[in-house]
Amino acid sequence: MESNSQSAWFFNHLMHITRTDRPVEAAESLSEVNSQNLHSELVTQDVMILTGLDDHLVPFKMHNIQVNALVNAKSVTPLVFTEEVQGQNHCQVGNFGLALDTILDWLSETEK
């Protein structure tokens, strides 16, 4: 892990957000993030899914899987950000402004 800075960052961040002390504990908590534990079918409000096409943490294939899992959502707005708009990375790093403007516009529309 020490020779790969991306892996080191990933596990350090995962340990932080899962409040665990060892990489193996963090990995175990990550294994619990699955369709049986997420219960996307219980979501009934409006949902916006923002996905970076070249996300280094979440594979693109997860975009449609999550969109399709929200079977009881009031509405689902799926958006994919590409390199063309510099939003292709995880959490749209590279164009936070576009992501935030998109979220604010969506919130304004869903409040109506």
N, C-alpha and C positions, 0 to 999 in steps of 0.2 A: 504494500500500500504506500510506503514511503517513497518508492520510486515513481509512482504515478500520482501526480498532483490532483488530477480530476477525481480519482478514486479516494484519495485522502480527503479532499473537500467533501465529497459525497458522504462518506461515512462519518466524518466529523459533524456535518450538518444533520445527518440522520440521527446521530447520538444526541445532538442538541434538541431536536424537535420531539424525539421520543423519550427524552429525559433518561437515557441509559448511559452506562459508563463504559461499555465494551462494544466494539463493532459487531460481535456475534449477537449480542442482545438486540442491537438496533436492527440487524438483519432479520431476526426472529419476528420483531414487531412489524417489519415490512411485509413479511409473509402472510400476515393477517389481513392485509389490504387486498381483498378479493371480492368477487361477486356475491359470495355467501354472507360476507360481513358488512358490505357497504349499504345494501338495501336501497338502491336507487329507486326502486318501485314505490318507496314511501314518500318521495319528493312530490309535492303537489303545487308548488309555487312556480313562477316564471324562472327560467334558468338560462344563463348565457354561458357557453363553453368557449373559452379562448384557447386556441392551440397553435403552437409554433410548429411549422412544417419540419424543421430540423432540430427539434428539442433534443438536447443531449441526455435528458433524464427520463422523459416519458415518450415511449415510442409512438409514432404517428398513428399506428393501428388502433391505439386506445381511444382516439377521438370518436370514431364512429361507434365503437363498442359502448362508450359512455353515453353518447347521444341516444343510441337505441335502447339503452337500459332505463332511460327516464320515461317510462311508459305512462306514468300518471302525472307528469308535470303539466302545469297549466299551459305553458309554452316552452319551447326549447329553441334558442338562437345559437346555432353552431357557427363559429368563425375560425378560419384558418389564416394565420399570418405567414407570409412568405418572405423570402430574401428580397424580393422586389421592393417591399415596404420596410425592410430591416426589422421585421418582427418575428422572424423565423425561430428565434431561440426560446429557451425556457422562460416563461413569464414575460415574453416579448422584450427581453433584454436587447437593447439596440434601438428600440423605439417605444419607450414607456409612454411618451406623449400620445402617440396614436392609440395605444391600448387604453390609456385613461380617458381620452376623448371618446373612444368607442363605448367604453363602459358608461360614461356619463350620459351619452346620447341614448343608450339603451335604457338606462334607469329613467330618464325623462319620458321616454315612450311608454314604458311599462307602467308608469304612475298614472297615465291617462285612462 
